Amino acid sequence: MSFVEVNDVAVSYENFPVLQHVNLEVAEGAFVTIVGSSGCGKSTFLRLLLSQEEPTAGSIRIAGVHLPPRPTPDRGIVFQRYSVFPHLTVTDNLILPLEFEHSAVFGRLFGSARQKLREQVETILQRIGLTDARHRYPAQLSGGMQQRLAIAQALLKRPRLLLLDEPFGALDPGIRRDMHELLLGLWQETGMTVFMVTHDIAEAFKLGTRLIVFDKMRHDPGNSSAAGATITYDLPLRRPTTFVDEFARTSISAAATLDASVSILSKDALTTPGVEQ
């Protein structure tokens, strides 16, 4: 049985089509990576899954139930920009949303109730490797650590569906590899279903169990705005693992070889008469 069902979904803004004829069925526990050109509706699709937007036409179901009109705790999201409170420590950033959930009137818990939340937060801090940074403020964290904090915020509610909108786009390559391992480990531990938008095709193949591509179907080449985007490719991928990462190692090796070749060619050009720089 499909966990996520998208049936002939379309989205238009003031008669301008963004998405159309989007159909998709995804099993629970899948890791779906989404690629496509800028502006083709990838982030719009994530907002639909979160209930931040409603489709103009069609329907979306999760576990056989139509999406509610507002976001719910069983759907978490992580953006490229770190959505953390700059005036709160790492621990307080994680405790605050839990306090609002358990104390809607006062927004604070005290005594044993607050201590129980602290224990829950300590567990997630240990899992994401931020235990030693628990008393730091976001400005005192590296980009990778801030993104770990944002992921921890999303995971605290134990979502069945995790939505990621280019979460690692602003990170250095080495930190991105670390975040890949962290995300894959958490995904394997929790069994949650993941939808992740990325512009990095290597990242999409490395992390996903399934790759979908959004693009416009242009019947009239002279009028690119005549149609919205839809799913043009839907590819099953191997199951990723945090322990065997030949794809990433091969990519890194190829990049290093290319860099070395460019360096050698540049040096040869500098010493070859008649070669313009």
C-alpha angles and dihedrals in degrees: 000000000000117000096199118034121184113186121194093316121185133179126194131176112208091334091313107123116225101165131013139173093006110171124173141155119194128184120227113269095029122138105217118191118198125205135172142125121299113280096019095120104265095131090041088057091053091050089053091054089050094047092241086124135024124224118251088221137003130033142264125209131187117198088350095304126110113247114265117240093251136045115273132201092254089069118062128184136198122193131200089249110067109249098206133127109255094205095055130076122242091263094047091048088060098039097049099069090046090052091051089051095051098035109034094168103049101017090219137090128202141196119357093356092059091043090055090055090049090055090051090050092048089056094054092043089056092049093053096040100247100115093112091049096051094116097043127104121235092255088060092056130086120243091260092050092049090052090049087054091051090050090049090054090054094046097049091081090052094235121202088210123043119192119198121190107196091311096173101037094109097046129100116253095254093050090046091057090052090050090049090057092046093049094046091048093051091045092052092047097048102034091220122156114248133201113187128183115207139162091206108092092192089054090049093054093042098052106029134087085195133023124205126187124208119206141144120265101221113197090170110047090196094057111052093169094059094091139037124232124270138175105288098171131028112183128181112223136196117272108267122229134194091222104050111047105158092146093059093043091050091049092050091048092049091049091049091050091049091048091050091048092051090050092051093047091049092052091048091050091053092055098039115095115236096021112127119217 
